Amino acid sequence: MVLISITSLLILVDSIISFVCGFGISTLLIPILLFWYPTHTVLILVGFLHLLTNLNKILLLTKSIDWRLFMWLGIPAIFMSILGAHLTSLIDRELFLRVLGIVLFLYVFSSIFYLHIKLSRGPITSIIAGSVYGFIEGMTGIGGVLRVSLFYGYNLSPSTFIATSGLLALLVDIARVSTYLRSSTPTIFAWWHYLLFGALTLAGSIIGRHLIKIVPINFLRYAVLAAVSLVSVKLIIAP
């Protein structure tokens, strides 16, 4: 019960930070929860929370989706995310943690230097980009920075950017979480835990919406990046 309480508090705080800073919820939660829970349990839980946040975007901005771009990016991303998710039940946990550490380090690097990939909207480029994103997201649960970089490269309007990226993330989340559930032993959380964690995610977003006007965002953002970078180095060197 104590561990569930700590997990609940972490989810609430992380949801607030994610809303204020703009970081993906998985970037902060996954490396922390892996200290206490099995890999598949963490990936299922955080994938579920990530799915909820993207569902909100879709409900609000459905009309802004660029369906042609989504088809070229989304279909290969969904299939590759299933492959990546399937590998999480096959690879050694130490190898998984090292890969996760590398992905986190690259996330921090690209976030600090605002690296955005410039892409053509041709089908071949989009298929390759979607495949790489889907595989990384499925295998590690942390592919948001790559997805955002990809969509920045297409020079979309803000509403189209949010809606199309959100739909892609939502369907990839559904594909990979369902694969985690099929490929792994049952998660250790009960159904009511997921209801609690989902409610806390929503509460964190509401609190973050009010705090965003008074919290020094840049300071908090770089403090979180510093913490994530330390965790990434630790995972790479001594998982």
Number of C-alpha atoms within 10 A of each C-alpha: 6 7 10 12 10 11 17 19 14 18 26 23 19 24 30 26 25 22 20 24 20 12 19 19 23 24 25 24 20 21 20 16 19 15 10 11 15 13 22 21 20 23 29 23 22 24 26 19 23 21 20 16 20 20 16 13 18 20 12 12 17 16 13 16 20 17 14 11 17 17 16 21 30 27 18 21 31 27 18 25 32 24 19 23 28 20 19 22 19 11 11 10 14 13 14 20 22 19 19 24 26 15 23 28 21 16 22 21 14 15 17 12 8 10 14 16 14 13 16 12 16 10 14 12 14 23 20 15 20 27 22 20 28 35 25 23 29 31 26 25 27 25 23 21 22 24 22 17 18 21 21 19 15 16 14 13 10 10 17 19 19 22 24 26 25 25 24 24 26 23 19 28 28 18 21 29 25 16 22 28 17 12 16 16 11 13 17 12 12 9 8 9 14 14 11 12 22 21 16 22 26 17 17 21 22 14 18 22 13 12 16 15 10 7 13 12 16 11 11 14 18 15 12 18 22 13 12 21 20 14 18 26 16 14 22 20 10 11 17
